[in-house]
């Protein structure tokens, strides 16, 4: 019985020493986080359209045209045509990524709002 109690005491000490302190957010901090999430909520779709979509198109074009292992197959016309044909799908993926980030930011905004009234 003494051995079991020693193990429990040692485990409790190790857990208490290794755990991090947790501090509740103040109302001010919740409002700051709400503001960040509100900005992200409104700007994420624009980021998806104007930044992420073109980045996806550039990566797809580079991969299709210059990504072949054989040097003689790089830069062929049909590979360029296929890369251009792929671009609407890549732009759509960027838009969807922006919308998903927007919805996630909206959920985080509501969680922060509820945390003010229900004290974390």
N, C-alpha and C positions, 0 to 999 in steps of 0.2 A: 504494500500500500504506500510505503514511503517513496518507493521508486516512482510510482505513478504520479504522486503529488509533485515530486521533483521535476519530472518531465513536463507536467502541466505548468509549473511555475517558470521553468526555463523557456518554454514555448511562448508563454504570455509576455515575458520580458523581451524575447526576440521580436515578437510581433509589435510590441509597443515601441521598441527602439527603431524598427525598420519602417514603421508607418509614417506617412507624412501628415503634417498638420493641415487641417482643412478650415478655411475661413469662409463664412457666409458673405455673399456679395451685398453691398449696400444698395439702397434704392438708386443712388447716383450711378453706380456701376451697371445696374440693370438697364437704366435709361441709356447709358453710353452703348452698351451692347445692342439695345434695341435700335439705336440710330445706325450703327454699323450694319446690322441686318437689313434695315429698311433701305439703305443705300445699295446694298448687294442685291436686294429683291428687285429694285428698279433697274440696275445697271447690268445684271447678269445676262438678260436676253440680248442687249446691245453688244456685250462682250462676245457672246456666241456668234452673232451675225458678223461683226466687223473684225474680230481678232481670231477666235478659235476656228471659224469656218475657213477663212483664207489660209490659216496655218495648216489645217487638214488637207486642203487642196494642194498646197505647196509640197507637203510631205508625200502625198499620193503621187503627184507628178514626178517628183524626184525618184521615188521608188520604182514607178513603172518605166520611166524613160532611161534612167541611169543605174538602176539597181540590179541589172542582169549580171550574172557571174561571168558570162562569156562576153568579151569586149566587142566582138563583131555584131552582137545583138543589141548593143546600147545605141540609143538615139534613132531607132528606126521610125519611119512615119506611122506605121500601124500602132506602135507603142505609144506615140504621142497622141494619136487619135483616141486610143483607149483611155489614156490618162485624162483627156478632155471630156470624154464621155462619162468618166467616173466623178467629175467635179460636182455636179448637182447633189449627188448622194453625200459627198464629203461636207458640202455646205450645210445640208440638212442635218447631218450628225452634229455639227457645231452649234446649230440653232437649238437642237434638242438638248445638248449638254448645257447650254445657257438657260433653257427653261427649267431643267432639273435643278440646277444650282439656285435658280430663283425660288422655286417651290420650297427647297430645303431652307433657304434663308427666311422665307415666310413662316415656316414652322418654328424655326429658332426664335424669330421675332415674337410669335405668340407665346412660346414657352417663357421667354424673358418677361413678357407682360404679365403673365399669370404668376410668375415668381414674386413680383412686387406685392401682390395682394395676399398670397398665401405663404409668405415669408420663407421662400426657398424650400 
